[in-house]
Amino acid sequence: MSKRVFYFLGVLLALGVLLAACSGSAQTSSNPQAVQTVVVTVESNASSGYGTTLKAVKERGYLICGVNAQLPGFGYVDKEGNYKGFDVDYCHAVAAAIFGDPSKVEFRPLTAKERFTALQTGEIDVLIRNTTWTLTRDTELGTNFAPTTFYDGQGIMVRKDSGIKSLEDLEGAKICVATGTTTELNLADQMAARGIDYTPVVFETADQVFGAYEEGRCDAVTTDKSALVSRRSTLKNPADHVILDVTLSKEPLGPVVRQGDDQWFDIIKWVVFATFTGEEMGITSQNVDEIKASTDDPNVKKFLGLEGEMGQKLGLSDDWAYNIIKYVGNYAEIYNRNLGPDTPFDLPRGLNSCWTDGGLLYAPPIR
Ligand SMILES: N[C@@H](CCC(=O)N[C@@H](CS)C(=O)NCC(=O)O)C(=O)O
């Protein structure tokens, strides 16, 4: 297999921050933008070129999916040792589309800092780990972003009894934040724009960030709002903490692939679109067999593989979307199972509703 050398820009934090992250202790810095941009060369073992990823995944017999292991609702390990969550279900959906079997996945837990290197070097086939689509990541990291599966925004959580109500109230505060994230950069931009002085307390993992916040080493903690809701549920007294009514950024979260294999990029994109389409058509894991047996609707027939050979155009079998819906579910099922009213998070759908319900989820036609 020919090896390809990837060049991409890696953002290295100032040495002190790096050392702190490695030792697991925090580094406070009054200059959070003290970052250095360097060119990193990675010798990649990853297959590259059209069709190579699917071929490698099929030969291996399972997908390798990079996920978060510390974010209940999105990517975490349950008491029985199984990976669970909204992002994890998208890994299962890819496996169902390829193998007709959602269990054909190996999960790789990754920190925010590790995730892009894992993708670049071919350690994982796809990254599905609360990762924000930005222009820099889309261009300089050699990565491509599939459609957004969760529209989010950055928030701030504080202790209820702190009296902090707005960003301005954070003047002079210590704020816990994870390194290698958009969070760290947005915070610096937003606070600078408002002329608010603060001290970032930087860690590598969510457990460290929220552990330090809970120990009272920070006045506030910041990350994507969904992650704040998720991690608040793991604090000793969730009700003692409040998420401020401010949104610092746009955080469109979704799957990421390496550049260089457009077939693989197409597969991941259409897996996401299939979950949107299932919801739009009212097709669920519960009724998909009944609908498949009785439908006369040409769009539904194409979607479920009864006509049009849609799967083959992706290099998959024609029942690829049927398998996603049957074994993992449509978007609403995936959302509700992990984040909906029957979970501790009860996240309102908001922007993550179908376009037909006033949300942003819109799939191109499957035809
Ligand atoms: N969506 C943002 C933030 C993602 C992120 O990783 N957030 C932190 C929240 S503390 C996290 O999940 N950290 C867990 C870890 O790195 O293990 C991004 O793509 O940069």
The ligand as a Tripos MOL2 file, in Angstrom:
@<TRIPOS>MOLECULE
LIG
   20    19     1     0     0
SMALL
NO_CHARGES

@<TRIPOS>ATOM
      1 N1        -16.8520   21.1950   19.9570 N.3       1 LIG1
      2 C1        -15.6190   21.7180   20.4590 C.3       1 LIG1
      3 C2        -15.2840   21.2270   21.8660 C.3       1 LIG1
      4 C3        -15.1550   19.7480   21.9020 C.3       1 LIG1
      5 C4        -14.5790   19.1740   23.2040 C.2       1 LIG1
      6 O1        -13.7820   18.2660   23.1110 O.2       1 LIG1
      7 N2        -14.9950   19.6290   24.3940 N.am      1 LIG1
      8 C5        -14.4970   19.1580   25.6560 C.3       1 LIG1
      9 C6        -15.4560   19.5950   26.7180 C.3       1 LIG1
     10 S1        -14.6820   19.7490   28.2800 S.3       1 LIG1
     11 C7        -14.4550   17.6730   25.7270 C.2       1 LIG1
     12 O2        -15.3650   16.9860   25.3250 O.2       1 LIG1
     13 N3        -13.3680   17.2020   26.3030 N.am      1 LIG1
     14 C8        -13.2440   15.8160   26.5720 C.3       1 LIG1
     15 C9        -11.9000   15.3060   26.3120 C.2       1 LIG1
     16 O3        -11.1300   15.9490   25.5810 O.co2     1 LIG1
     17 O4        -11.6970   14.2020   26.7820 O.co2     1 LIG1
     18 C10       -14.4930   21.3970   19.5030 C.2       1 LIG1
     19 O5        -14.7160   20.6820   18.5130 O.co2     1 LIG1
     20 O6        -13.3700   21.8620   19.7210 O.co2     1 LIG1
@<TRIPOS>BOND
     1     1     2 1
     2     2     3 1
     3     2    18 1
     4     3     4 1
     5     4     5 1
     6     5     6 2
     7     5     7 1
     8     7     8 1
     9     8     9 1
    10     8    11 1
    11     9    10 1
    12    11    12 2
    13    11    13 1
    14    13    14 1
    15    14    15 1
    16    15    16 2
    17    15    17 1
    18    18    19 2
    19    18    20 1
@<TRIPOS>SUBSTRUCTURE
     1 LIG1         1 GROUP 0 **** ****
